[in-house]
């Protein structure tokens, strides 16, 4: 197994990834996708996002919104 320690310049990391064989790149992609999925879940379940969604729902229920068509018209 290949390991990386310390701080690596991004360009060096990209070149290193390019040098991996297809199987290693696919494995790395799976790892990155899993980490991104987990980060998105954490973000979606954060108190800040939940509060913003609730605020948006209340505004919508109160009729306090602008349709996309109305928004586009107002920008012209």
Buried (B, 14 or more C-beta within 10 A) or exposed (E): EEEEEEEEEEEEEEEEEEEEEEEEEEEEEEEEEEEEEEEEEEEEEEEEEEEEEEEEEEEEEEEEEEEEEEEEEEEE
